[in-house]
Amino acid sequence: MKLDRLARALRDLTGRADRLHPAALLVLVLVLVGLTYAAAPFLVTLFTALVTALKAAAFLTGAGILARLAIRAAVTYRPTSTPTGRTA
């Protein structure tokens, strides 16, 4: 139902844009272009933050895997008895 309302609203907006005076339509396009240029740095910053967070998550996941592997190797190769020839 919400998608129907959204689709109807978009159809109404595009219908109104068709009835605009050409100069008003040009102003509308220029305003939208200006908003796009104004929002570009914000979007680039958001994208950079997202990539940084993904890289940090991958780094921490790799560190966790390596730590588990190191613990498993330490347990596997732990000496079970003292070497012969040593005196305490």
Summary of the structure (lengths in Angstrom):
residues: 88
radius of gyration: 31.4
end to end distance: 81.7
largest distance: 100.5
contacts: 149
relative contact order: 0.04
helix: 82%
strand: 0%
